[in-house]
Amino acid sequence: MKEKIINANVKILNHSFSPKKIFLHPLFSGSFFMVVGSNLANFLAYIYHLILGRLLGPDSYGELVATISLIGLIMSLVSFFGLVIVKFVSSSDKKDTPAILEWFNNKVIKVSLGVSVVILLISSFLGDYIHIGKNISLLFAPILFFSMIIFVYKSLLQGVVKFKETVIIGNIELLGRLAFGLALYYLGFGVFGAILGMLLAEVVALVLSRFFLRDIGFVKSEVKNFNFQKVFSYALPVFVVSVSFTSLLTSDLVLVKHFFSSHDAGIYGSISNLGKVIFYGTAPIGAVMFPLIAKKKSTNSSYLEGGRYLLLMGLYFVIYSLANLFSSFMLSIDLTRPLLLVPVFAIMQVLMIYLFHSSFWYVIGSSLLCISLLVIYLGLYFAYVKKKTF
């Protein structure tokens, strides 16, 4: 009976379909793995912050959140490159794939090394700016080095339609952060151990990425018949949008760590991560979040003083999600010109927090105003284009 259902054919407009064909189709299976894997990754990220936040306490947790935000902000400068990689690899002939992999592998190692050296040279300044110890700031460079290479390898795997492997790497990274972070914390390394755990997790993810690419291989030879100009011209607005939205998501955390005490930065980080639950939009996280918060309340958690800001932070992420969705839709229909102004709103957020940071109300309010103006701008422009077209 089960086999009959799976192999049953349904005809629609002279096209036959069966559950088996649908399940085995790359679009369905790839989407399934990416959606489930991304949701699991979001869930693991929440659990990571929940556990480490409780163990470290507000002061040390503020250092952890600021470090993760700063690394994420720097990584956004190269994240657009993922689109370029996926386009090149997915559109290439199978016989040319090893040569393309080697070309990107060679480039990413050089770029990652260059960026890491620069970050290492200025690590002392970065650490002083966000009030983090020198031992932690010295970890910025190696974490970025491995993160950039892994990012490119995951993009390569997406390009060759290895979605399952891409998802596995992402989740192993987060599990590694949690496992190594907890182990080093209990060995007495504190917040330094949590951040060192991030580095160890990246090393594991890198080894795993190379393993998943082993059957394709890396072959050094000339890459022909690629329109570099077309791909990079499309990547420009993606780069602008990526950096801008990452800034809108993380710059407040970095600036709060600069302007406020470590304790306050930890409180703000906990509010932000709870607010992001709305952005991620995952039912499993929501289901876990509420009973855990209720339990925290019963144990008089030190993070509860930030509860009064949660509603406003949640509103910010609702509007942020809308802006992100709007920009993705406009990118998908090649309506890229208006997106080049998105950085204006990201810069506006940074400037407003610089000017108005006497309390969390002003910080969150500044972010909320900027993201609201961005949504209004995108909405009005889209309405104008639609009216002009139709």
KEDREN-14161 format. One record per residue: residue in three letters; x, y, z of N, C-alpha, C in turn. Coordinates in steps of 0.02 Angstrom, whole numbers, plus 32768, in hexadecimal, padded with zeros to 4 digits. Atoms other than C-alpha are relative to their C-alpha. Layout:
N
ALAXYZXYZXYZ/...
END
This chain:
390
MET802A7FC48000800080008000802C803F8000/LYS7FD27FC77FFA808D8076802F8022800F7FBD/GLU7FDE7FF8804180E780567F897FD0801B7FCC/LYS80317FE78030804780757F277FF5804B8008/ILE800B7FB97FF4802E811D7F79803B80297FE8/ILE7FC37FDC801380E381527F5E800880057FB4/ASN7FF68002804980E4811F7EA67FC280127FD8/ALA803E7FEF8024803281567E7D800B803C7FD3/ASN7FF87FCA8030802D81C47DE17FC0802A7FFC/VAL80387FD180077FBD825E7DD6800E802A7FC3/LYS7FF87FD9803D7FA382B37D2D7FDE80448006/ILE801A7FBC80007F8E83707D25801A80227FC2/LEU7FEE7FDE803F7F8C83C67C7A80367FD97FDB/ASN7FD3802C80267FE283327C2580447FF58021/HIS7FC2800D7FDB806A832C7CAB7FF07FD18039/SER800B80317FCB807782987D20802D800E803C/PHE7FDA7FF57FC280AD82A97DD57FF47FC5802F/SER800780327FCC80CA822F7E6280248019803F/PRO7FDE7FEB7FC280FA82487F1A804B7FF17FFE/LYS7FB980138003819D81ED7EF8802880327FD6/LYS7FDD7FD0802C81CD82627E68800880438022/ILE7FFD7FBF7FDE81A382FB7ED080347FFF8037/PHE7FD180047FC8820582C07F6880497FFC7FE9/LEU7FBC80098019829C82937EFE8017803B7FD5/HIS7FEC7FC68029829983367E9B8030802C8027/PRO7FCE7FD77FDD833283A17EC57FE3803E8021/LEU801D7FC47FE382C6843B7EE27FDE7FF18042/PHE802480127FC3825983E37F6280307FE98036/SER7FD3801C7FCE82E283807FB9803180358019/GLY7FD27FCC7FED835A84147FB77FDE8033802E/SER80267FD17FD782D5848A7FFC7FF17FE28045/PHE801080227FC182A5840A807F803C80028030/PHE7FC480017FD6835783F880C0801380468017/MET7FED7FBB7FEE837884B480BC7FD1801D8034/VAL80317FE47FD082D684E1811780077FDF8044/VAL7FFA80247FC182E38458819A8043800E8021/GLY7FBE7FF47FE5839E847181AE80098047801B/SER7FFC7FBA7FE9838F852F81BD7FDA800A8040/ASN80277FFA7FC28307851F823F80247FDF803B/LEU7FDA80227FCB837084A382A0803B802B8016/ALA7FC77FD57FF18405851982957FEA803C802B/ASN801A7FC87FD9839B85AA82D67FF07FEA8048/PHE8010801C7FBF835F853C836480407FF58029/LEU7FC1800C7FDE84128508838F802180428015/ALA7FE37FBE7FF0844A85BF83897FDD801C803E/TYR80257FE77FC583C185EB840580157FDB803F/ILE7FEB80287FC683F0855C8479804680138016/TYR7FBB7FEB7FF284A78590846C80008040802B/HIS80027FC17FDC8480864184A47FDD7FF88044/LEU8025800A7FC2840686058528802D7FE28036/ILE7FD680227FCF84828590857B803D802A8013/LEU7FC47FD97FF1851F85FB856A7FEE80408025/GLY80157FC37FDE84BF869685A07FF47FF3804A/ARG800F80107FBA84868641863E803F7FEF8027/LEU7FC280137FDE853285F98667802F803B800B/LEU7FD07FCA7FFD8598869386407FEA803B802B/GLY80187FC47FDE85288716868E8002803C7FD2/PRO80057FC6802D850187C186428042801E7FEC/ASP7FC17FDE801085B28808864C80277FDA7FC9/SER7FD980288030860E877B85F17FD87FF17FC1/TYR802A800E803B857B875585808000803C7FD0/GLY7FFC7FC4802A858488098542803E7FFD7FD4/GLU7FC380078028863787E585087FF77FCD7FC9/LEU800C803480328600874784AE7FD4801A7FC8/VAL802E7FE68032856F879C8455802280357FD4/ALA7FDD7FCB802685DB8831842280327FE17FCF/THR7FD08022802C866087BB83DB7FDD7FE07FC4/ILE80258020803685E1875783777FE580347FCF/SER801C7FCB802A859187F78336803580217FD5/LEU7FC97FE1802686378844830380187FD37FC8/ILE7FEB80308034866C87A782A67FCC7FFB7FC9/GLY80368002803285C2879F82517FFF803D7FD4/LEU7FFF7FC1802685D18854821D80397FFF7FCC/ILE7FC78005802E867D883681CF7FF27FCC7FCA/MET800F8035803086418795817C7FCE80187FCB/SER80317FE8803185B387F58128802180227FC5/LEU7FDC7FDE80368636885080C080117FCF7FC7/VAL7FEF80318033865A87AD80647FC77FD07FF0/SER8038802F800985B28755806F7FE280027FBA/PHE801B7FFB8044857D87977FC480247FD17FD1/PHE7FD8802B802B8608872C7F7B7FE17FBB7FF8/GLY802180418004859E86937FA07FD47FFA7FC3/LEU802B8000803B852486C37F1780297FF57FC0/VAL7FD48007803A85B386D27E9A80167FB77FF9/ILE7FE98045800185F386267EC97FC97FD17FE9/VAL8037802C8012854A85D27EBE7FEE80067FB6/LYS80107FF58047852886217E1480337FDF7FD2/PHE7FCB801C802A85D085EE7DCC7FFE7FB48000/VAL7FFC80497FF885CF853D7E0F7FC27FDE7FE3/SER803E80218017851785157DEB7FF680057FB5/SER800A7FF88049852085567D3880397FE17FD7/SER7FC7801B802485C384FE7D0C7FF47FB97FEA/ASP80018046801385DB845B7CB080207FD68036/LYS7FE7802B7FCA85FB83CA7D24804B7FF57FFC/LYS7FB9800D800986A783AD7CD9802B803C8015/ASP7FDB7FC47FED86D984617D017FFD800F804B/THR800B7FF17FB9869F845C7DB6803F7FFC802B/PRO7FC380037FD68744841F7E04802E803C7FF5/ALA7FD57FC5800E87A284AE7DAD7FE4803E8021/ILE80207FC67FE08723852D7DED80087FFD804B/LEU7FF780077FB8872E84E77E9D804780148014/GLU7FBB7FEF7FF187EB84F67E99800C804B7FFA/TRP7FF87FB8800987E085AA7E577FE68026803C/PHE801D7FDF7FC5876C85DF7EE480267FEF803F/ASN7FDA80157FC587CF857B7F64804080288006/ASN7FC27FD98001886F85D47F327FF380488014/LYS80107FBA7FF2881C867F7F397FEB800A8049/VAL801A7FF67FBC87C486667FE080377FFA8034/ILE7FC980077FD18862862D8038802980408002/LYS7FD97FC2800388C086C87FFC7FDA803A8020/VAL80287FCA7FE58831873F80267FF77FF9804C/SER800A800D7FB9881086EE80CF803F800F8028/LEU7FC17FF37FDF88C786F780FC800D804B8005/GLY7FF77FB7800088D087AF80CA7FD480238032/VAL80307FE17FD1883487DF812B80147FF08048/SER7FEE80157FBC886E877C81C3803D8026801A/VAL7FC47FDA7FEC891787D381C57FED80478014/VAL80177FBC7FF088C1887D81C17FDB80028043/ILE802680037FC1884A884B824D802E7FF4803B/LEU7FD0800D7FCB88DC880982B28025803F8014/LEU7FDC7FC17FF3893788AF82A17FD680338026/ILE802B7FCF7FDF88A1891282DC7FD77FE18039/SER802780237FCD886188918359800180248043/SER7FFA7FDC7FC088A188F783EC7FCF803C8001/PHE802E7FC78004883F899083B07FB77FE88005/LEU8044801A7FFF87A1892883927FED7FEA8047/GLY800E80167FBC87B088D9843E7FF580398030/ASP80087FC57FD587C7898184937FBE80237FF3/TYR803D7FDB8011873389CB84357FC37FE08020/ILE803B80217FE386B88948847280117FE38046/HIS7FEE80117FBB87138931851980057FB4800B/ILE7FF480487FFB874D887E84FF804A7FF4800A/GLY7FBA800F7FF087EE8831854280297FEE7FC2/LYS7FD3800D80388886881E84D180017FB77FED/ASN7FFF804880108884876084DF7FC57FEC7FD4/ILE803B800F802987D5875F8493800680217FBC/SER7FFB7FDC804087F787E3840D80327FDE7FD0/LEU7FCF8024802A888B877A83CF7FE17FC57FDB/LEU802380388021880E86F183A17FD780177FC4/PHE80287FE7803887B287638326801C7FE77FBC/ALA7FE1800F8041882E874482987FFA7FB67FED/PRO80068046801488378685829C7FB87FE97FF6/ILE804780128009877A867682B27FE780177FBB/LEU80137FE58042876086E6821980207FD97FC8/PHE7FDD8026803587E2868681B47FDA7FC07FF0/PHE80238040800B878A85DF81CB7FB8800C7FEA/SER80467FF3801186DB862B81C07FF980127FB6/MET80047FEC804786FE86798115800A7FC57FD2/ILE7FF4803B802A874385D780CE7FC47FD18002/ILE803B802B7FFA86B1857281127FC5801D7FDA/PHE80367FDF8024863785F180CB80057FF17FB5/VAL7FF5800E8047868285DA801D7FF47FB67FF1/TYR800A8048800B8684851C802E7FB67FEE8001/LYS8048800D7FFE85CC851B805F7FDD801A7FC1/SER801B7FE5803F85A685887FC780107FD27FC6/LEU7FED803080348605850D7F5A7FD37FC28003/LEU802C803A7FF9859E847E7FA07FB980107FE8/GLN80417FED801A84FE84DE7F7C800080027FB4/GLY7FFA7FFC8049853B84FB7ECB7FFD7FBC7FDE/VAL80028043801C854E84407EAF7FC47FD9801C/VAL803F801B7FE884A284227EFE80097FCF8039/LYS7FF7802A7FC584E383D37F9E7FE28026803C/PHE80217FDA7FCC84628425800E80037FDE8044/LYS7FFE80257FC18461839C80908042800B8023/GLU7FBD7FF77FE4851C83AC80A9800A8048801B/THR7FFC7FBB7FEA850E846A80B57FDF800A8043/VAL80267FFB7FC1848C845B813F80267FDD8039/ILE7FDB80257FCC84F383D9819D803A8029801B/ILE7FC77FD87FEB858B844B81A07FE98039802E/GLY80197FC97FD7852684DE81E27FEB7FEB8045/ASN801780177FBE84DA8478826E80397FE48029/ILE7FC580187FDB85808425829B8026803B801D/GLU7FE07FC37FE685C984D582AC7FE180158042/LEU80247FE97FC485448504832B80067FCE8039/LEU7FF880337FCC854D845F838880478002801C/GLY7FBB7FFC7FEA860A8470838E800B803C802E/ARG7FFB7FC47FD585FC852183D47FE67FF18046/LEU801F800F7FC0858A84E1845C80297FCE8028/ALA7FDA80347FDE85ED84448485804480188018/PHE7FBD7FE77FED869A849384837FFA80398033/GLY80097FC87FD3865A853084D87FF17FE98047/LEU8012801A7FBE860C84CE8567803B7FDD8021/ALA7FC780257FE486A4845D857B80358030801B/LEU7FCC7FD17FEB871D84EF85837FE8802D803A/TYR801A7FD97FC886AA855185F680087FD98041/TYR7FFC80287FC386A484C2867380497FEF8013/LEU7FB980087FF1876284B38665801D803F801F/GLY7FEB7FC37FDE8769856386AB801680397FD3/PHE7FE97FCC802F878885CC860E7FCD80397FF7/GLY80317FCA800386E98634861E7FEC80147FBA/VAL80167FE7804186B786A3858C80367FF57FCB/PHE7FCB800F803087628689853B7FF87FB97FE5/GLY800C80458015873B85CF85367FC67FFB7FD0/ALA803A8001802D869185F084E5801480187FBA/ILE7FEC7FE6804186E38656845B80357FD47FE0/LEU7FD08031801B877485DB84487FDA7FC47FE4/GLY802B8036801986EB855884337FE6800E7FBA/MET80147FEC804486AF85BA839B80367FEF7FCE/LEU7FC8800E802D875C85AA834E80087FB67FF4/LEU7FFA80488007876684EF836F7FC87FE47FD5/ALA80398016802886B984D88324800A800F7FB6/GLU7FF27FEE804586F08533828680337FD07FE1/VAL7FCE802F801A878684BF82747FDE7FBD7FEE/VAL8025803E800E8713842682807FD680077FC1/ALA802B7FF3803A869B84738201802980037FC0/LEU7FD47FFC803B872C8495818980147FBA7FE9/VAL7FED80458011876783E0818F7FC57FDB7FE1/LEU803C8021801A86B583A581727FEF801A7FBA/SER800E7FE38041869F841D80DF802C7FE27FCA/ARG7FD1801F802F873B83DA80897FED7FB87FF3/PHE80148046800886FD832A80A77FC57FFA7FCF/PHE803B8003802B8656834E8051801080137FB7/LEU7FEC7FEC804386B183997FBB80327FCF7FE0/ARG7FCB802D8016872983067FA97FF17FDC7FBF/ASP80118026803C86C882AB7F218001802B7FC1/ILE7FFC7FD3803A86CE83457EB0804980117FF1/GLY7FB87FF28006878283747ED0800F80477FEB/PHE7FE87FBE801387E9840F7EAD80377FF67FCB/VAL7FD180088037884384167E05801580447FE6/LYS7FE77FC0801788B284A77DD0800380017FB4/SER80007FF78048888984D77D1C7FD9803F7FEF/GLU801F7FC180148846856B7CB97FB47FFA7FFE/VAL80497FFD80008790859D7CD17FE9802C7FC6/LYS80167FDB803B873A85D27C2F7FB480087FFF/ASN80477FF880108691860C7BEF7FD58017803C/PHE80277FE47FC9865A866D7C897FFC804C7FF8/ASN800A7FB88005860F871B7C868008801E8046/PHE7FF17FE57FBE866587627D207FDC8043800B/GLN801C7FBD7FF7862388137D017FB67FFD8012/LYS804880057FF3856C87DF7CFF7FF27FE98047/VAL800B801B7FBD8578877B7D9F801280338036/PHE7FEA7FCF7FCE85D888007DFF7FD4803F8000/SER802D7FC680028564888B7DC37FC07FF28027/TYR803A80137FD984D3882C7E0E80127FF9804B/ALA7FEB800A7FBB853888077EAA800680428026/LEU7FF87FBF7FDF854F88C27ECD7FC48012802B/PRO80397FF07FD4849C88E47F097FF77FCD8037/VAL800580337FCB84A0883E7F67803180108038/PHE7FCD7FEB7FCF853F88797FBE7FE6803A802A/VAL80197FC57FDD84EF89207FEA7FC97FED8031/VAL803880157FD6845188CF802E80187FD5803A/SER7FE7802D7FCC84AF8848808D802380258038/VAL7FDC7FDA7FCE852488C080E57FD1802C8028/SER802E7FD37FDF84978939810C7FD37FDC8032/PHE802D80247FD3842188B9815780277FDF8039/THR7FD7801B7FC984AE886881BA801080378031/SER7FF37FC77FD484D9891481FD7FC38010802A/LEU803D7FF27FDB84248932822D7FF17FCB8035/LEU800B80387FD28427888A828680337FFD8038/THR7FCA800B7FD084CD889782E28022803F801B/SER7FDA7FC57FEB8512894882ED7FE9801B8044/ASP80187FE87FBF84A38973838280217FDA8039/LEU7FE080287FCC84F088E383E480488017800C/VAL7FBB7FE97FFB85A1892083BE800280448023/LEU80017FBC7FE3857689D583EA7FEB7FFF8049/VAL801580067FBA851D89A3848A803A7FE8802B/LYS7FC680187FDB85B9894484BF80338038800A/HIS7FD17FC77FFB861D89E4849E7FE880348033/PHE801A7FC87FD885AA8A6084F67FE87FEB8046/PHE801C80167FC1856489F6858480317FD18025/SER7FD7802E7FD985AE898A860D7FF77FB97FE6/SER80058045801685CE88D185F07FBF7FE08018/HIS803F801A7FE5853988A886607FC680157FD4/ASP80377FE6802984C4891785FD80027FE37FB9/ALA7FF9801C8043850988D585587FE77FB87FFF/GLY801A80447FFC84E2882485927FB47FFE8003/ILE80497FFB7FFC8430885685BE7FE480107FBA/TYR80177FED8043841C88A9851480067FC67FCF/GLY7FF68039802C8464881084BC7FCA7FCB800A/SER803580317FF383E387A085127FBE80177FE2/ILE803E7FE5801E8355881484DB80027FF77FB5/SER7FF9800480498397881684297FF57FB97FE8/ASN80068046801683A38759841E7FB97FE58009/LEU804680137FFA82F38743845F7FD680207FC8/GLY80237FDE803782B687C383E0800B7FDF7FBD/LYS7FF08020803F830D876583547FD67FC17FF3/VAL802D80398009829886D383737FC980127FCE/ILE80347FE8802F8216873B8315801C80027FB9/PHE7FE17FFC8042828F8758828580087FBA7FE3/TYR7FF68044801982B9869F82767FBE7FDE7FF1/GLY80438019800E82018676827F7FF97FB58006/THR800280497FFA821885C582BD7FD57FEB803A/ALA802C80197FCB8193856B831E80257FDA8036/PRO7FDD80247FCA820D84F683788021802F8032/ILE7FDF7FD17FD2826C858A83C17FCC8020802D/GLY80347FE07FD981CC85DE83F77FE57FD08035/ALA801B80317FD2818E853E8447802F7FF5803B/VAL7FCF800A7FCB822F852C84AA8009803F8029/MET7FF07FC17FE0824485E484D27FD3800E803D/PHE802E7FEA7FCB81A78601853B80067FD78040/PRO7FF880247FC081B6857185B88044800E8021/LEU7FBE7FF27FE48270859885CD800180458022/ILE80047FBE7FE2824C865085ED7FD77FFD8041/ALA802880087FC481C5861E866880297FE18039/LYS7FD580207FCE824385AF86C180338032801B/LYS7FD07FCD7FEB82C2863E86C37FDF802F8032/LYS80227FD17FD4824086AE87147FF97FE38046/SER800980207FBF82208630879D80417FFB8027/THR7FBF80037FDE82DC862A87C2801F80458007/ASN7FE87FBA7FF882EC86EA87C2803F800D7FD8/SER7FC57FF8802C836286F2872E801880487FFD/SER7FE17FBE800283DC878487227FF180267FC0/TYR800F7FE0804083A387A8866F7FBA801F7FFE/LEU80467FE9800182EF87D1869F7FFA804C7FFF/GLU80057FB780018318888A86B27FF9801C7FBA/GLY80077FEA80458319889385F57FBC7FF17FE3/GLY80418015801A8268884E85E57FD580397FE8/ARG802B7FC78012821988FA85DA800E801A7FB9/TYR7FEE7FE980438274891985357FEE7FCD7FCA/LEU80098038802F8242887384E57FCB800E7FCB/LEU80367FF2803081A088AF84958018802F7FC9/LEU7FE77FD1803281F68941843E80347FDF7FD3/MET7FCF80248028828688D184067FDE7FCF7FD1/GLY8026802D802B8209885383C47FE180247FC5/LEU801D7FD8803581B388DC8361803580127FCC/TYR7FCA7FF0802E825B890D8317800D7FC57FD0/PHE7FF1803A802A8279885B82D87FC67FED7FD2/VAL8039800A802D81C9884F82918009802C7FC2/ILE7FF87FD1803881EA88E9822680417FF07FD9/TYR7FC280158021829D88AE82027FF27FC67FD0/SER80128039802A8255880A81C07FDC80167FC1/LEU80267FE7803981DD886A8151802F80237FCE/ALA7FD17FDD802C826A88D8810C802C7FCE7FDC/ASN7FD68033801E82D7884080ED7FDB7FDA7FCA/LEU802A80248031824987E680937FF4802C7FC3/PHE800B7FD0803682258881802B803D80057FD3/SER7FC37FF9802782DA88937FF580107FC17FD9/SER7FF5803F802382E887DA7FC97FD37FF97FC3/PHE802F80038038824D87E67F5C8017802F7FC8/MET7FEA7FD08033829188807F03803F7FE77FDC/LEU7FC5801E801F833688277EE47FEC7FC97FCF/SER80158038802982DA87917E9C7FE180177FBE/ILE801D7FE7803E828387FF7E19802F80347FE0/ASP7FCC7FD4801C8325885F7DF27FF1804B800A/LEU800D7FBA7FEF82E388FF7E40803580158033/THR7FC67FF77FD4838F89277E8680128049800E/ARG7FEA7FBA7FF883A489E37E707FEB801F8043/PRO80137FE27FC0833E8A197F0980257FE2803C/LEU7FDE80217FC8839D899C7F758045801E800D/LEU7FBF7FE17FF6843E89FE7F5D7FFE80368036/LEU80077FCE7FCB83F88A7C7FDA7FF47FE18045/VAL800B80217FBF83DD89FA8063803880118032/PRO7FCB7FED7FD0848A8A2380AF7FF380428024/VAL800F7FBF7FE084488AD280D47FDE7FF58043/PHE8027800D7FC283D18A898156802B7FDB8033/ALA7FD280227FD284598A1981A0802F80338020/ILE7FD47FCB7FE584CD8AB081B27FD9802D802F/MET802B7FD77FD5843C8B1481FA7FF87FE08045/GLN800780227FC184258A8F8280803E8009802C/VAL7FC17FF87FDB84DD8A9782B280078047801C/LEU7FFA7FBA7FEB84DC8B5682B97FCF80118038/MET80327FF07FCD843C8B5D831E80137FE08044/ILE7FEC80207FC1847E8AE0839F803C8025801E/TYR7FC87FD87FE8851F8B4683A97FE7803F8025/LEU801A7FC17FE484B88BE283CD7FD17FF5803B/PHE8033800D7FCD842F8B948438800A7FBB801E/HIS7FF380417FE1846B8B0984AA7FFE8005804C/SER80037FF77FB7843E8B4485587FDB7FC68022/SER8022803A7FE483CE8AAB85707FEF7FD07FC7/PHE80138032803383958A0C85177FC380187FD8/TRP803B7FE7802482F28A6584EB801680287FC4/TYR7FE87FD7803883538AE0847F80237FD57FCC/VAL7FDC802B802F83C08A5884327FCF7FD97FD4/ILE803180288025832E89E884027FD2802E7FD7/GLY802B7FD1802482C38A7E83D28022801A7FC1/SER7FDA7FE9803A834C8ABC835C7FFF7FCB7FC9/SER80018037803083568A1183097FBA7FF87FE1/LEU80458008801782988A0682FE7FED80377FCE/LEU800F7FC9802D828A8AB282AC80217FF57FBC/CYS7FDB800A803F830F8A8982297FE37FC77FD6/ILE801B8039802682C789DF81FA7FBA800F7FE7/SER80437FED801682178A2A81F18004802D7FC2/LEU7FF67FD4803A82548AB2817A80167FD87FC3/LEU7FEA802B803882A88A2C81107FC57FDC7FE1/VAL803C80238019820589C981017FD380307FD9/ILE80297FCD802281A68A6880D3801F80127FBC/TYR7FDC7FEF803E822A8A9480507FF77FC87FCC/LEU80068038802F822889E680017FB87FF87FE8/GLY804680078013816A89DF80047FEA80357FCF/LEU80137FC9802E81538A8A7FB280217FF87FBC/TYR7FDE8009804081D58A647F2D7FE07FC87FD7/PHE801E80388023818789BD7F037FBB80137FE6/ALA80427FE9801780D98A0D7EFA8006802D7FC4/TYR7FF47FD28038811E8A937E8680117FD97FC0/VAL7FEC8029803A816F8A127E127FC57FD87FE6/LYS803A8028801580D289A67E117FCD802A7FDC/LYS80317FD2802080638A3A7DE6801A80167FBB/LYS7FE27FEA804080DB8A727D5D7FFF7FC97FCD/THR7FFC8039802E80E689C37D137FBB7FEB7FE8/PHE8042801A8011802E89957D197FCE80377FF6/
END
